[in-house]
Each structure stands twice: as C-alpha cells, then as structure tokens.
Amino acid sequence: MNVGLVGTGNIGETLARHLVAAGHDVILSNSREPASLADLVEELGEHACAATPAEAVDHAELVVLALPWRARDELPDAALFAEKVVIDATNPYSAEFEVIDLSEETASEAIADQLPDARLVKAFNTMHWETLRDESRPEAPAEDRLVVFMAGDDRHAKDIVADLVREIGFVAMDTGGLVEGGRLQEPGSTIYNRPMSPPEAREVLAERRGSTD
C-alpha cells in the first residue's frame, strides 16, 4: 500500500519505519521542504520518498495525520482527502503541551469537520511513540501483542486500518464511532498512554461501557 505521512515527528517517523519494514511504500512530508527529509528517506531505502504534504496526500492510498494539533490549519486542501482512508493520530495539545479545551467537541470530530469527505479513523494517538517504536511484535500471536485503539464511523475504513495495525506488529481494538470512541481516546482517558494487551483492553472497555449504561 502507498501510505502518505503528513508530519514526520516521533510518531510519523516511527510509523514510517514500521510500514517500510512491513513492505509498504511511504511518502514522507513535513512543514518544510522535501529536501529536509533526505537523510531519513535514504535510511529507509527504496520504499520511501519525500514530497510536499499536498503531494503526499494526492498520491497516497491511505494518509496518516501525524502533525501537531496546532498545525492542522496548514493541512492541504480538504478536496485532496476525499474518499481516502485517513488515520488521525493527532491530539489536542498546545505548543506548551497542555490539553486544549474543545468544549463539547472531540478532537476526532474537529478533524472530521475539517476533512468532511475523508474516511476518518482515529488511531495511534493513545500510544506513546517510544512504545510504538519498541513494542512491535509482528511474529507474536494477537493475544501477545499490544493494542492500538481506533475509532471511526466507516466500517470498511476501520478494517483497512486494523489490517495495517496487524501488519506492523500490534492488534487493533475498536472503541466505537468518532464521537463516543473519539472521546474515549482523548488525552487523560482510561486508555490513553496505557500499554495494554487485548484481554486487558477488553476488560477496561467493558468497565467503561458499563459505567455509562
């Protein structure tokens, strides 16, 4: 699969390494010129290239948003994202790393409003990048892997993301739609930045859902 990465900080670079190792092609982009990514592209090899964010989105089959929340207004034109599966790995932090109050709206809803025709899946935002880097277990059975939580309203898009999660050595667990699941995946929630196996994650999600019945 051709995967476009908008943002190549810790999460973006880590995902790029896992994706290339799993046999995918990655198009890297950031807020600077593509030449700023030359060293990383050379290190990743023939399955990686650099482009502008607009080019990365346009040429990708699947897009990952791994840029800072404060930079989301710099995303390429929303029309480029139409009908594409888009993984939203952003979190609403300020430049001072404080959680931004979005009132009643979740971060996933805000991104969905910005990209109304994208097939949006919230994922990779609850796991610390070092855990993502170090705990990939592609050879392990599912029950021995760590969980990557995901939320979204498009069932087929979530299936595609779940396959990608599996290929890079984790197991995907569905938290629900963009509203309820997105809220559960916000910073400070019971599953945020908490490495969990599938049995642990199922127990936490069951407790959470039971408390809201």
Secondary structure, DSSP 8 states (H G I E B T S, - for coil): -EEEEE--SHHHHHHHHHHHHTT-EEEEE-SS-GGGGHHHHHHH-TTEEE--HHHHHHH-SEEEE-S-GGGGGGS--GGGGTT-EEEE----B-TTS-B---TT--HHHHHHHHSTTSEEEEESSSS-HHHHHH---TTS-GGGS-EEEEEES-HHHHHHHHHHHHHTT-EEEEEESTTHHHHHTSTTSTTTT----HHHHHHHHHHHHHHT-
